[in-house]
Amino acid sequence: LEWLLEAAPHLRPRAFSIASSLRAHPRAAHLTVAVVEWTTPYKRKVKGLCSNYLAGLQGGVDAVAVWTAKGALRMPASHAVPLLMVGPGTGVAPFRAFLQERAAAMADHQAAAASAMSSGTPSASPPPPAPAPCMLFFGCRSAGADHYYAAEWEALVGRGVLGPGPDGLAVAFSRDQASKVYVTHKLRERGAAVWALLQVGGCVYVAGSANKMPAGVVAALTDVVAEQGGMSHEDAAKYVRQLELGGRYWVEAWS
């Protein structure tokens, strides 16, 4: 047994993006974890070790050792900068945290404005600026299966944290129709709104599977820039590259 344990590889650490803001949940950190299960070509059912372990825990009873580390995404210093977030599947986790942070800033702005109006006297310091509306592109298989946080996104549209109408929230259900629809399709469909956000200094954030999605988003964004900006494909690719070099394009992807 000792030799067997020495030969067996160590379990790799599992890293998850935090899906909540400290301003919304000061004593907790939420995770968005998909329970992994699949069937091999030999019809053997396999379960993901960590996701199934977490799914089997009892809240308030079981304890798990965790640690935190800096992620790859950085929010802009000012809430006045609009955000374009692309997070299919569990990749939406960090953007839930981003939007909870923006929602708290929106509440601060509204409270300060209401206080100034009720007092009738100007404040010694100006109220915090209203956060710029954001855009969220979320993708999943089906509206009835894995449409994570659907009610929260709609509530954020109603509060003005996400932009109004279809340009604030775009959801791609890949399996709910005959032809598959992904977030890249939605980016191209809403090209005018995406270009308008980029023109006012907006930042782009992409999170999710490292397989094909990040490259697909770059390709879709390049097409949008070329069409809406009247550029050649080569110049549009350079424009997107400059977004990254200028700290306005961030990616957090995993395999």
Buried (B, 14 or more C-beta within 10 A) or exposed (E): EEEEEEEEEEEEEBEBBBBBBBBBBEEEBBEBBEEEEEEEEEEEEEEBEBBEEBEEEEEEEEEEEEEEEEBEBEBBEEBBBBBBBBBBBBBBBBBBBBBBBBBBBBBBBBEBBEEBEEEEEEEEEEBBEBBBBBBBBBBBBEEEEBBBBEEEBEEBBEBBBBBEEEBBBBBBBBEBEEEEBBBBBBBBBBBEBBBBBBEEBBBBBBBBBEEEBBEBBBBBBBBBBBBBBEBEEEEBBEBBEEBEEEEBBBBBBBE
